[in-house]
């Protein structure tokens, strides 16, 4: 995709947003409400208080954890 095609696509998307209805704060979606009860807001708050560097380090730590324990999980799955 050329740069001009990308720019055109961005302009079309922006135009679509301009035509969109404003968000209604009174909108109630029962599906969203059902999921909200399972959200731990304290974890969201803690993460939002982190710096970008701290979030990046958390991501690296999680990836390392997964890399380290993936063979263990695969071995256990193979036994079943």
Biopython code that builds the backbone (N, CA, C, O; Angstrom):
import numpy as np
from Bio.PDB.StructureBuilder import StructureBuilder

atoms = [
    (1, "UNK", "N", (0.855, -1.160, 0.000)),
    (1, "UNK", "CA", (0.000, 0.000, 0.000)),
    (1, "UNK", "C", (0.908, 1.232, 0.000)),
    (1, "UNK", "O", (1.811, 1.345, 0.828)),
    (2, "UNK", "N", (0.667, 2.123, -0.906)),
    (2, "UNK", "CA", (1.484, 3.324, -1.010)),
    (2, "UNK", "C", (1.114, 4.322, 0.091)),
    (2, "UNK", "O", (0.079, 4.202, 0.746)),
    (3, "UNK", "N", (1.987, 5.302, 0.268)),
    (3, "UNK", "CA", (1.748, 6.315, 1.294)),
    (3, "UNK", "C", (0.475, 7.103, 1.006)),
    (3, "UNK", "O", (-0.281, 7.433, 1.920)),
    (4, "UNK", "N", (0.243, 7.402, -0.279)),
    (4, "UNK", "CA", (-0.976, 8.154, -0.601)),
    (4, "UNK", "C", (-2.228, 7.321, -0.331)),
    (4, "UNK", "O", (-3.250, 7.855, 0.099)),
    (5, "UNK", "N", (-2.149, 6.011, -0.582)),
    (5, "UNK", "CA", (-3.278, 5.131, -0.265)),
    (5, "UNK", "C", (-3.516, 5.083, 1.247)),
    (5, "UNK", "O", (-4.658, 5.090, 1.707)),
    (6, "UNK", "N", (-2.424, 5.035, 2.007)),
    (6, "UNK", "CA", (-2.546, 5.019, 3.467)),
    (6, "UNK", "C", (-3.166, 6.319, 3.962)),
    (6, "UNK", "O", (-4.037, 6.307, 4.833)),
    (7, "UNK", "N", (-2.714, 7.443, 3.403)),
    (7, "UNK", "CA", (-3.259, 8.737, 3.806)),
    (7, "UNK", "C", (-4.745, 8.825, 3.481)),
    (7, "UNK", "O", (-5.528, 9.345, 4.275)),
    (8, "UNK", "N", (-5.127, 8.322, 2.326)),
    (8, "UNK", "CA", (-6.533, 8.332, 1.924)),
    (8, "UNK", "C", (-7.369, 7.479, 2.885)),
    (8, "UNK", "O", (-8.475, 7.859, 3.269)),
    (9, "UNK", "N", (-6.818, 6.318, 3.264)),
    (9, "UNK", "CA", (-7.530, 5.430, 4.190)),
    (9, "UNK", "C", (-7.701, 6.091, 5.550)),
    (9, "UNK", "O", (-8.752, 5.966, 6.179)),
    (10, "UNK", "N", (-6.668, 6.792, 6.003)),
    (10, "UNK", "CA", (-6.754, 7.494, 7.286)),
    (10, "UNK", "C", (-7.801, 8.597, 7.214)),
    (10, "UNK", "O", (-8.592, 8.764, 8.143)),
    (11, "UNK", "N", (-7.810, 9.345, 6.123)),
    (11, "UNK", "CA", (-8.792, 10.417, 5.959)),
    (11, "UNK", "C", (-10.216, 9.869, 5.927)),
    (11, "UNK", "O", (-11.127, 10.477, 6.489)),
    (12, "UNK", "N", (-10.414, 8.718, 5.267)),
    (12, "UNK", "CA", (-11.741, 8.106, 5.225)),
    (12, "UNK", "C", (-12.169, 7.660, 6.620)),
    (12, "UNK", "O", (-13.320, 7.843, 7.016)),
    (13, "UNK", "N", (-11.226, 7.071, 7.360)),
    (13, "UNK", "CA", (-11.545, 6.615, 8.713)),
    (13, "UNK", "C", (-11.890, 7.807, 9.601)),
    (13, "UNK", "O", (-12.835, 7.748, 10.389)),
    (14, "UNK", "N", (-11.129, 8.878, 9.472)),
    (14, "UNK", "CA", (-11.396, 10.080, 10.260)),
    (14, "UNK", "C", (-12.764, 10.658, 9.898)),
    (14, "UNK", "O", (-13.500, 11.108, 10.776)),
    (15, "UNK", "N", (-13.103, 10.647, 8.617)),
    (15, "UNK", "CA", (-14.416, 11.135, 8.191)),
    (15, "UNK", "C", (-15.530, 10.297, 8.770)),
    (15, "UNK", "O", (-16.574, 10.827, 9.151)),
    (16, "UNK", "N", (-15.322, 8.993, 8.841)),
    (16, "UNK", "CA", (-16.327, 8.107, 9.418)),
    (16, "UNK", "C", (-16.520, 8.423, 10.902)),
    (16, "UNK", "O", (-17.639, 8.369, 11.411)),
    (17, "UNK", "N", (-15.434, 8.750, 11.588)),
    (17, "UNK", "CA", (-15.543, 9.108, 13.008)),
    (17, "UNK", "C", (-16.297, 10.421, 13.178)),
    (17, "UNK", "O", (-17.057, 10.586, 14.133)),
    (18, "UNK", "N", (-16.088, 11.347, 12.259)),
    (18, "UNK", "CA", (-16.796, 12.626, 12.338)),
    (18, "UNK", "C", (-18.299, 12.439, 12.201)),
    (18, "UNK", "O", (-19.076, 13.183, 12.799)),
    (19, "UNK", "N", (-18.712, 11.448, 11.416)),
    (19, "UNK", "CA", (-20.126, 11.196, 11.175)),
    (19, "UNK", "C", (-20.766, 10.332, 12.258)),
    (19, "UNK", "O", (-21.988, 10.184, 12.296)),
    (20, "UNK", "N", (-19.941, 9.761, 13.138)),
    (20, "UNK", "CA", (-20.443, 8.842, 14.160)),
    (20, "UNK", "C", (-21.263, 9.596, 15.203)),
    (20, "UNK", "O", (-21.048, 10.781, 15.459)),
    (21, "UNK", "N", (-22.192, 8.883, 15.784)),
    (21, "UNK", "CA", (-23.003, 9.449, 16.861)),
    (21, "UNK", "C", (-22.105, 9.621, 18.093)),
    (21, "UNK", "O", (-21.220, 8.798, 18.324)),
    (22, "UNK", "N", (-22.318, 10.660, 18.873)),
    (22, "UNK", "CA", (-21.529, 10.814, 20.102)),
    (22, "UNK", "C", (-21.865, 9.704, 21.089)),
    (22, "UNK", "O", (-22.970, 9.163, 21.082)),
    (23, "UNK", "N", (-20.916, 9.378, 21.921)),
    (23, "UNK", "CA", (-21.109, 8.322, 22.906)),
    (23, "UNK", "C", (-22.192, 8.725, 23.900)),
    (23, "UNK", "O", (-22.176, 9.829, 24.445)),
    (24, "UNK", "N", (-23.107, 7.834, 24.121)),
    (24, "UNK", "CA", (-24.186, 8.081, 25.065)),
    (24, "UNK", "C", (-23.788, 7.502, 26.424)),
    (24, "UNK", "O", (-23.714, 6.281, 26.561)),
    (25, "UNK", "N", (-23.529, 8.341, 27.434)),
    (25, "UNK", "CA", (-23.094, 7.826, 28.733)),
    (25, "UNK", "C", (-24.160, 6.984, 29.422)),
    (25, "UNK", "O", (-23.850, 6.254, 30.364)),
    (26, "UNK", "N", (-25.386, 7.068, 28.982)),
    (26, "UNK", "CA", (-26.464, 6.279, 29.579)),
    (26, "UNK", "C", (-26.647, 4.934, 28.871)),
    (26, "UNK", "O", (-27.521, 4.152, 29.245)),
    (27, "UNK", "N", (-25.823, 4.663, 27.846)),
    (27, "UNK", "CA", (-25.929, 3.410, 27.109)),
    (27, "UNK", "C", (-25.639, 2.251, 28.054)),
    (27, "UNK", "O", (-24.666, 2.296, 28.807)),
    (28, "UNK", "N", (-26.458, 1.229, 28.022)),
    (28, "UNK", "CA", (-26.313, 0.066, 28.888)),
    (28, "UNK", "C", (-26.277, -1.178, 28.023)),
    (28, "UNK", "O", (-27.228, -1.483, 27.303)),
    (29, "UNK", "N", (-25.159, -1.893, 28.107)),
    (29, "UNK", "CA", (-25.017, -3.150, 27.379)),
    (29, "UNK", "C", (-24.878, -4.256, 28.427)),
    (29, "UNK", "O", (-23.892, -4.277, 29.164)),
    (30, "UNK", "N", (-25.835, -5.165, 28.506)),
    (30, "UNK", "CA", (-25.775, -6.205, 29.536)),
    (30, "UNK", "C", (-24.547, -7.111, 29.416)),
    (30, "UNK", "O", (-24.065, -7.633, 30.422)),
    (31, "UNK", "N", (-24.044, -7.299, 28.215)),
    (31, "UNK", "CA", (-22.850, -8.139, 28.037)),
    (31, "UNK", "C", (-21.643, -7.458, 28.674)),
    (31, "UNK", "O", (-20.868, -8.090, 29.393)),
    (32, "UNK", "N", (-21.493, -6.171, 28.404)),
    (32, "UNK", "CA", (-20.375, -5.433, 28.995)),
    (32, "UNK", "C", (-20.504, -5.416, 30.509)),
    (32, "UNK", "O", (-19.515, -5.602, 31.219)),
    (33, "UNK", "N", (-21.694, -5.198, 31.001)),
    (33, "UNK", "CA", (-21.908, -5.176, 32.449)),
    (33, "UNK", "C", (-21.567, -6.525, 33.075)),
    (33, "UNK", "O", (-21.037, -6.567, 34.185)),
    (34, "UNK", "N", (-21.858, -7.619, 32.392)),
    (34, "UNK", "CA", (-21.539, -8.948, 32.911)),
    (34, "UNK", "C", (-20.032, -9.141, 33.024)),
    (34, "UNK", "O", (-19.564, -9.759, 33.981)),
    (35, "UNK", "N", (-19.261, -8.625, 32.065)),
    (35, "UNK", "CA", (-17.805, -8.756, 32.115)),
    (35, "UNK", "C", (-17.186, -7.807, 33.138)),
    (35, "UNK", "O", (-16.163, -8.134, 33.738)),
    (36, "UNK", "N", (-17.781, -6.652, 33.344)),
    (36, "UNK", "CA", (-17.212, -5.658, 34.252)),
    (36, "UNK", "C", (-17.100, -6.174, 35.683)),
    (36, "UNK", "O", (-16.210, -5.753, 36.423)),
    (37, "UNK", "N", (-17.982, -7.070, 36.075)),
    (37, "UNK", "CA", (-17.931, -7.568, 37.447)),
    (37, "UNK", "C", (-16.669, -8.395, 37.709)),
    (37, "UNK", "O", (-16.275, -8.572, 38.861)),
    (38, "UNK", "N", (-16.041, -8.895, 36.656)),
    (38, "UNK", "CA", (-14.839, -9.709, 36.798)),
    (38, "UNK", "C", (-13.546, -8.922, 36.614)),
    (38, "UNK", "O", (-12.463, -9.507, 36.645)),
    (39, "UNK", "N", (-13.639, -7.614, 36.423)),
    (39, "UNK", "CA", (-12.452, -6.791, 36.214)),
    (39, "UNK", "C", (-11.907, -6.328, 37.558)),
    (39, "UNK", "O", (-12.636, -5.756, 38.368)),
    (40, "UNK", "N", (-10.624, -6.580, 37.790)),
    (40, "UNK", "CA", (-9.972, -6.125, 39.011)),
    (40, "UNK", "C", (-9.443, -4.716, 38.771)),
    (40, "UNK", "O", (-8.388, -4.537, 38.162)),
    (41, "UNK", "N", (-10.164, -3.737, 39.242)),
    (41, "UNK", "CA", (-9.823, -2.339, 38.996)),
    (41, "UNK", "C", (-8.508, -1.970, 39.675)),
    (41, "UNK", "O", (-7.799, -1.079, 39.207)),
    (42, "UNK", "N", (-8.177, -2.644, 40.768)),
    (42, "UNK", "CA", (-6.913, -2.330, 41.447)),
    (42, "UNK", "C", (-5.723, -2.654, 40.555)),
    (42, "UNK", "O", (-4.722, -1.937, 40.581)),
    (43, "UNK", "N", (-5.813, -3.728, 39.762)),
    (43, "UNK", "CA", (-4.722, -4.051, 38.837)),
    (43, "UNK", "C", (-4.617, -3.019, 37.730)),
    (43, "UNK", "O", (-3.518, -2.634, 37.332)),
    (44, "UNK", "N", (-5.764, -2.570, 37.235)),
    (44, "UNK", "CA", (-5.744, -1.516, 36.218)),
    (44, "UNK", "C", (-5.124, -0.245, 36.780)),
    (44, "UNK", "O", (-4.301, 0.393, 36.124)),
    (45, "UNK", "N", (-5.513, 0.116, 37.975)),
    (45, "UNK", "CA", (-4.990, 1.320, 38.603)),
    (45, "UNK", "C", (-3.481, 1.218, 38.805)),
    (45, "UNK", "O", (-2.745, 2.163, 38.522)),
    (46, "UNK", "N", (-3.026, 0.071, 39.294)),
    (46, "UNK", "CA", (-1.584, -0.130, 39.510)),
    (46, "UNK", "C", (-0.817, -0.014, 38.206)),
    (46, "UNK", "O", (0.242, 0.611, 38.156)),
    (47, "UNK", "N", (-1.347, -0.611, 37.157)),
    (47, "UNK", "CA", (-0.674, -0.565, 35.864)),
    (47, "UNK", "C", (-0.644, 0.852, 35.302)),
    (47, "UNK", "O", (0.368, 1.274, 34.743)),
    (48, "UNK", "N", (-1.729, 1.580, 35.444)),
    (48, "UNK", "CA", (-1.780, 2.945, 34.928)),
    (48, "UNK", "C", (-0.845, 3.892, 35.684)),
    (48, "UNK", "O", (-0.425, 4.915, 35.145)),
    (49, "UNK", "N", (-0.523, 3.550, 36.925)),
    (49, "UNK", "CA", (0.412, 4.371, 37.698)),
    (49, "UNK", "C", (1.873, 4.099, 37.325)),
    (49, "UNK", "O", (2.761, 4.867, 37.695)),
    (50, "UNK", "N", (2.121, 3.011, 36.597)),
    (50, "UNK", "CA", (3.491, 2.676, 36.193)),
    (50, "UNK", "C", (3.973, 3.598, 35.075)),
    (50, "UNK", "O", (3.185, 4.123, 34.288)),
    (51, "UNK", "N", (5.285, 3.773, 35.035)),
    (51, "UNK", "CA", (5.869, 4.497, 33.914)),
    (51, "UNK", "C", (5.913, 3.568, 32.711)),
    (51, "UNK", "O", (5.666, 2.368, 32.835)),
    (52, "UNK", "N", (6.222, 4.119, 31.563)),
    (52, "UNK", "CA", (6.330, 3.302, 30.354)),
    (52, "UNK", "C", (7.441, 2.270, 30.527)),
    (52, "UNK", "O", (7.287, 1.116, 30.127)),
    (53, "UNK", "N", (8.557, 2.685, 31.122)),
    (53, "UNK", "CA", (9.677, 1.762, 31.339)),
    (53, "UNK", "C", (9.276, 0.617, 32.268)),
    (53, "UNK", "O", (9.658, -0.531, 32.041)),
    (54, "UNK", "N", (8.514, 0.926, 33.306)),
    (54, "UNK", "CA", (8.062, -0.117, 34.224)),
    (54, "UNK", "C", (7.112, -1.086, 33.529)),
    (54, "UNK", "O", (7.176, -2.292, 33.765)),
    (55, "UNK", "N", (6.237, -0.572, 32.680)),
    (55, "UNK", "CA", (5.320, -1.453, 31.930)),
    (55, "UNK", "C", (6.098, -2.336, 30.967)),
    (55, "UNK", "O", (5.785, -3.516, 30.807)),
    (56, "UNK", "N", (7.111, -1.764, 30.325)),
    (56, "UNK", "CA", (7.930, -2.550, 29.396)),
    (56, "UNK", "C", (8.662, -3.658, 30.153)),
    (56, "UNK", "O", (8.746, -4.789, 29.673)),
    (57, "UNK", "N", (9.192, -3.332, 31.339)),
    (57, "UNK", "CA", (9.889, -4.341, 32.133)),
    (57, "UNK", "C", (8.930, -5.440, 32.575)),
    (57, "UNK", "O", (9.299, -6.614, 32.597)),
    (58, "UNK", "N", (7.707, -5.068, 32.925)),
    (58, "UNK", "CA", (6.693, -6.060, 33.294)),
    (58, "UNK", "C", (6.411, -7.005, 32.127)),
    (58, "UNK", "O", (6.273, -8.213, 32.316)),
    (59, "UNK", "N", (6.327, -6.449, 30.933)),
    (59, "UNK", "CA", (6.101, -7.260, 29.737)),
    (59, "UNK", "C", (7.263, -8.229, 29.512)),
    (59, "UNK", "O", (7.050, -9.401, 29.200)),
    (60, "UNK", "N", (8.487, -7.733, 29.671)),
    (60, "UNK", "CA", (9.667, -8.591, 29.516)),
    (60, "UNK", "C", (9.660, -9.697, 30.567)),
    (60, "UNK", "O", (9.932, -10.857, 30.258)),
    (61, "UNK", "N", (9.348, -9.335, 31.804)),
    (61, "UNK", "CA", (9.304, -10.340, 32.872)),
    (61, "UNK", "C", (8.248, -11.405, 32.597)),
    (61, "UNK", "O", (8.503, -12.592, 32.805)),
    (62, "UNK", "N", (7.071, -11.001, 32.135)),
    (62, "UNK", "CA", (6.012, -11.964, 31.816)),
    (62, "UNK", "C", (6.416, -12.882, 30.674)),
    (62, "UNK", "O", (6.148, -14.082, 30.711)),
    (63, "UNK", "N", (7.059, -12.319, 29.660)),
    (63, "UNK", "CA", (7.514, -13.134, 28.529)),
    (63, "UNK", "C", (8.570, -14.139, 28.984)),
    (63, "UNK", "O", (8.567, -15.288, 28.541)),
    (64, "UNK", "N", (9.462, -13.713, 29.860)),
    (64, "UNK", "CA", (10.496, -14.623, 30.386)),
    (64, "UNK", "C", (9.857, -15.742, 31.206)),
    (64, "UNK", "O", (10.274, -16.897, 31.116)),
    (65, "UNK", "N", (8.858, -15.402, 31.995)),
    (65, "UNK", "CA", (8.150, -16.410, 32.782)),
    (65, "UNK", "C", (7.512, -17.458, 31.863)),
    (65, "UNK", "O", (7.632, -18.660, 32.100)),
    (66, "UNK", "N", (6.847, -16.993, 30.830)),
    (66, "UNK", "CA", (6.197, -17.900, 29.882)),
    (66, "UNK", "C", (7.240, -18.774, 29.188)),
    (66, "UNK", "O", (7.049, -19.982, 29.048)),
    (67, "UNK", "N", (8.353, -18.156, 28.750)),
    (67, "UNK", "CA", (9.401, -18.911, 28.064)),
    (67, "UNK", "C", (9.972, -19.989, 28.972)),
    (67, "UNK", "O", (10.265, -21.096, 28.521)),
    (68, "UNK", "N", (10.131, -19.667, 30.242)),
    (68, "UNK", "CA", (10.744, -20.599, 31.186)),
    (68, "UNK", "C", (9.831, -21.788, 31.490)),
    (68, "UNK", "O", (10.301, -22.920, 31.602)),
    (69, "UNK", "N", (8.532, -21.531, 31.623)),
    (69, "UNK", "CA", (7.620, -22.590, 32.068)),
    (69, "UNK", "C", (6.838, -23.262, 30.950)),
    (69, "UNK", "O", (6.100, -24.211, 31.214)),
    (70, "UNK", "N", (6.972, -22.807, 29.728)),
    (70, "UNK", "CA", (6.260, -23.433, 28.610)),
    (70, "UNK", "C", (6.625, -24.913, 28.456)),
    (70, "UNK", "O", (5.725, -25.732, 28.270)),
    (71, "UNK", "N", (7.918, -25.292, 28.527)),
    (71, "UNK", "CA", (8.239, -26.727, 28.404)),
    (71, "UNK", "C", (7.595, -27.574, 29.494)),
    (71, "UNK", "O", (7.205, -28.713, 29.237)),
    (72, "UNK", "N", (7.477, -27.043, 30.696)),
    (72, "UNK", "CA", (6.855, -27.784, 31.795)),
    (72, "UNK", "C", (5.381, -28.033, 31.484)),
    (72, "UNK", "O", (4.886, -29.147, 31.659)),
    (73, "UNK", "N", (4.691, -27.012, 31.030)),
    (73, "UNK", "CA", (3.270, -27.149, 30.696)),
    (73, "UNK", "C", (3.081, -28.113, 29.531)),
    (73, "UNK", "O", (2.173, -28.944, 29.549)),
    (74, "UNK", "N", (3.937, -28.003, 28.519)),
    (74, "UNK", "CA", (3.834, -28.913, 27.370)),
    (74, "UNK", "C", (4.089, -30.349, 27.779)),
    (74, "UNK", "O", (3.425, -31.256, 27.277)),
    (75, "UNK", "N", (5.053, -30.583, 28.694)),
    (75, "UNK", "CA", (5.328, -31.936, 29.171)),
    (75, "UNK", "C", (4.135, -32.491, 29.931)),
    (75, "UNK", "O", (3.783, -33.660, 29.774)),
    (76, "UNK", "N", (3.516, -31.658, 30.752)),
    (76, "UNK", "CA", (2.346, -32.118, 31.500)),
    (76, "UNK", "C", (1.172, -32.401, 30.566)),
    (76, "UNK", "O", (0.423, -33.353, 30.782)),
    (77, "UNK", "N", (1.010, -31.581, 29.534)),
    (77, "UNK", "CA", (-0.069, -31.788, 28.575)),
    (77, "UNK", "C", (0.139, -33.067, 27.786)),
    (77, "UNK", "O", (-0.825, -33.751, 27.442)),
    (78, "UNK", "N", (1.380, -33.390, 27.500)),
    (78, "UNK", "CA", (1.678, -34.593, 26.720)),
    (78, "UNK", "C", (1.353, -35.862, 27.506)),
    (78, "UNK", "O", (1.041, -36.892, 26.907)),
    (79, "UNK", "N", (1.420, -35.805, 28.827)),
    (79, "UNK", "CA", (1.136, -36.975, 29.664)),
    (79, "UNK", "C", (-0.344, -37.310, 29.719)),
    (79, "UNK", "O", (-0.713, -38.449, 30.005)),
    (80, "UNK", "N", (-1.198, -36.324, 29.445)),
    (80, "UNK", "CA", (-2.643, -36.556, 29.554)),
    (80, "UNK", "C", (-3.200, -37.318, 28.408)),
    (80, "UNK", "O", (-4.401, -37.584, 28.369)),
]
sb = StructureBuilder()
sb.init_structure("model")
sb.init_model(0)
sb.init_chain("A")
sb.init_seg("    ")
for serial, (resi, resn, name, xyz) in enumerate(atoms, 1):
    if name == "N":
        sb.init_residue(resn, " ", resi, " ")
    sb.init_atom(name, np.array(xyz, "f"), 0.0, 1.0, " ", f" {name:<3s}", serial, name[0])
structure = sb.get_structure()
